[in-house]
């Protein structure tokens, strides 16, 4: 794992996008301060300077077909969860790739791919892990940090180094069918609210709320949820359904 540490940048994602042609794979670009960091759906990512791990990983998978790209998402989410579990936190993966401890979000992941007709050429993987921040002032509904959960302050560079080890280990599984199967099985075993119980969901198409049970997540990414109100099971792509917390 190669590391680039920046004091301040608009966003690590933008930096990686600009320098993609010259970066070795894998490279983790870390910023002490991001002035325009963002999360899923274009939301801004709240992070006090120097208190959290705000990074983008540049990664070139080996001959990965576009239809298999969800394996990258699984690998990264599991790597973050692996690291947090090594620190004594019961981290779970909220579909598709947020990381939760209990009902609180501790890490957001944003993945963007450069794809040709036959392969994923490279990926930019944004990771925002709440490490030492203890006060969140944005309208994010449920943030939490490692320090809030453990009372311990951590060195961000050491967090990044440990995370890099976990990422390399999990990403190594992306290149083989057996590895991808292992990733998927581990992903299902770490799935937040994947315990067979009913939870509230909201469909984005009509805004309707329903009680549902997660049946599974397909290897290609869609989540299957049984609607207890209508006794039907539907497959949802990312952004088509949301958890009510």
C-alpha positions in Angstrom: 0.0 0.0 0.0 1.3 3.4 -1.0 0.4 6.5 1.0 0.1 10.2 0.1 -0.6 12.6 2.9 -1.9 16.0 2.2 -2.4 18.8 4.7 -5.4 20.3 2.8 -7.2 19.6 -0.4 -10.6 20.2 -1.8 -11.3 16.5 -1.8 -9.1 13.4 -1.9 -11.4 12.0 -4.6 -10.7 15.0 -6.8 -7.0 14.7 -6.2 -7.0 11.0 -7.2 -9.1 11.7 -10.3 -6.7 14.4 -11.4 -3.6 12.2 -10.8 -5.0 8.8 -11.7 -2.7 8.3 -14.7 0.4 8.6 -12.5 -0.6 6.9 -9.3 0.6 3.3 -8.5 -2.1 0.8 -7.4 -3.0 0.7 -4.6 -2.4 4.2 -3.2 -4.3 5.8 -0.3 -4.5 9.5 -0.4 -5.1 11.0 3.0 -6.0 14.6 3.8 -5.8 16.4 7.2 -8.5 18.8 5.9 -11.0 18.4 3.0 -12.7 21.6 2.0 -15.3 19.9 -0.2 -15.5 16.3 0.9 -18.7 14.5 0.0 -20.6 11.3 0.7 -23.3 9.4 -1.1 -25.8 11.3 -3.2 -23.6 14.4 -3.1 -24.0 15.0 0.6 -21.1 16.8 2.3 -19.1 14.9 4.8 -18.7 16.5 8.2 -15.2 16.1 9.6 -13.2 18.4 11.9 -9.6 18.9 10.6 -7.2 16.3 11.8 -9.7 14.3 13.8 -10.9 11.6 11.4 -9.6 9.4 8.6 -10.6 11.1 5.3 -9.0 9.3 2.4 -9.5 8.0 -1.1 -8.0 4.7 -2.3 -6.8 4.4 -5.9 -7.1 0.8 -7.0 -6.7 -1.1 -10.3 -8.4 -4.5 -10.1 -7.0 -7.3 -12.2 -9.3 -8.1 -15.2 -12.5 -7.5 -13.2 -15.6 -7.6 -15.4 -18.1 -4.7 -14.9 -20.8 -7.1 -13.8 -18.6 -8.1 -10.8 -17.9 -4.6 -9.5 -20.0 -5.1 -6.3 -17.2 -7.4 -5.1 -15.1 -4.3 -4.7 -17.7 -2.6 -2.5 -18.0 -5.8 -0.4 -14.2 -6.0 0.0 -13.8 -2.4 1.1 -16.7 -2.5 3.5 -15.5 -5.7 5.1 -11.9 -4.3 5.4 -13.2 -1.3 7.4 -15.4 -3.6 9.5 -12.4 -5.9 10.0 -10.3 -3.0 11.3 -13.0 -1.8 13.7 -13.6 -5.3 15.0 -9.8 -5.5 15.7 -10.3 -2.5 17.9 -13.2 -4.2 19.8 -16.1 -2.6 18.0 -19.0 -4.7 16.6 -19.0 -3.2 13.2 -21.7 -4.2 10.7 -22.2 -3.3 7.0 -25.3 -1.4 6.2 -26.2 -2.1 2.6 -24.7 -1.2 0.3 -21.5 -0.1 2.1 -22.0 2.2 5.1 -20.5 0.9 8.4 -22.5 0.9 11.5 -22.0 0.2 15.2 -25.4 -0.5 16.7 -27.7 2.1 15.1 -25.0 4.7 14.6 -22.9 5.4 11.4 -19.2 5.4 12.0 -17.9 5.3 8.4 -19.2 6.3 5.0 -17.8 4.8 1.8 -18.1 6.3 -1.7 -16.9 4.2 -4.7 -16.6 5.4 -8.2 -15.4 3.3 -11.1 -13.8 4.0 -14.4 -15.3 1.2 -16.6 -14.6 0.1 -20.1 -16.8 -2.3 -22.1 -14.9 -5.3 -20.7 -13.3 -4.3 -17.4 -13.2 -2.0 -14.4 -10.1 0.0 -15.3 -9.7 1.6 -11.9 -11.7 2.6 -8.8 -11.6 5.6 -6.5 -12.7 4.5 -3.1 -13.6 7.3 -0.6 -13.4 6.4 3.1 -14.6 8.7 5.8 -14.0 7.0 9.2 -15.0 9.0 12.3 -12.0 8.5 14.7 -11.5 11.2 17.2 -14.4 13.7 16.6 -16.9 13.8 19.5 -19.2 16.7 18.4 -21.2 16.6 15.1 -23.1 19.7 14.2 -24.6 18.8 10.8 -28.0 17.3 10.3 -26.6 13.8 10.0 -29.0 11.8 12.1 -26.8 9.2 13.7 -23.1 9.8 13.6 -20.7 8.2 16.1 -16.9 8.0 16.3 -14.4 5.5 17.7 -13.5 7.9 20.5 -17.1 8.3 21.5 -17.5 4.5 21.7 -14.2 3.7 23.4 -13.1 6.9 25.1 -9.7 6.5 23.5 -7.9 9.0 21.2 -6.1 7.4 18.2 -3.3 8.5 16.0 -4.8 8.9 12.5 -1.6 7.7 10.7 -1.7 4.5 12.7 -5.4 4.0 11.9 -4.6 4.5 8.2 -1.7 2.0 8.3 -3.8 -0.6 9.9 -6.7 0.1 7.5 -4.3 -0.3 4.6 -3.3 -3.8 5.7 -7.0 -4.8 6.0 -7.8 -3.3 2.6 -5.0 -5.2 0.8 -6.0 -8.4 2.4 -9.7 -8.1 1.4 -9.0 -6.7 -2.1 -6.8 -9.7 -2.9 -10.0 -11.7 -2.9 -11.6 -9.7 -5.7 -9.5 -11.2 -8.5 -10.7 -14.8 -8.1 -14.1 -16.5 -8.2 -13.3 -18.3 -4.9 -12.3 -15.1 -3.3 -15.4 -13.3 -4.4 -17.5 -16.1 -3.0 -15.7 -15.7 0.3 -16.2 -12.0 0.3 -19.9 -12.3 -0.4 -20.5 -14.9 2.3 -18.6 -12.7 4.8 -20.6 -9.7 3.6 -23.9 -11.5 4.3 -22.7 -12.6 7.7 -21.9 -8.9 8.6 -25.1 -7.4 7.1 -26.7 -4.8 9.4 -30.3 -5.8 10.1 -29.8 -9.0 8.2 -30.9 -11.1 11.2 -34.2 -12.2 9.8 -36.2 -9.7 11.9 -38.7 -7.1 10.5 -37.5 -3.5 10.2 -39.1 -0.4 8.7 -38.2 0.6 5.1 -39.2 3.4 2.7 -39.5 2.9 -1.1 -38.1 5.9 -2.9 -40.4 5.4 -5.9 -43.6 6.2 -4.0 -42.5 7.2 -0.6 -44.4 4.4 1.0 -43.1 2.9 4.3 -43.4 -0.8 5.0 -42.2 -3.5 7.4 -39.8 -5.8 5.7 -37.3 -8.6 6.3 -34.0 -8.7 4.4 -33.8 -12.0 2.6 -30.4 -11.6 1.0 -28.1 -9.4 -1.0 -27.3 -10.7 -4.5 -23.6 -11.0 -5.6 -24.3 -8.2 -8.1 -25.5 -5.9 -5.4 -29.4 -5.7 -5.3 -31.0 -6.3 -1.9 -34.0 -8.6 -1.6 -36.6 -7.5 1.0 -39.8 -9.3 1.9 -42.7 -6.8 2.4 -44.7 -8.1 5.3 -47.6 -5.7 4.5 -48.1 -7.1 1.0 -46.6 -10.5 1.4 -44.3 -9.9 -1.5 -40.6 -10.0 -2.1 -38.9 -7.3 -4.2 -35.3 -6.7 -5.4 -34.0 -3.1 -5.0 -31.0 -1.4 -6.5 -29.1 1.2 -4.6 -31.2 4.4 -3.9 -34.4 2.5 -4.6 -35.1 1.7 -0.9 -33.9 3.2 2.3 -33.7 2.1 5.9 -35.8 4.0 8.5 -33.6 4.3 11.6 
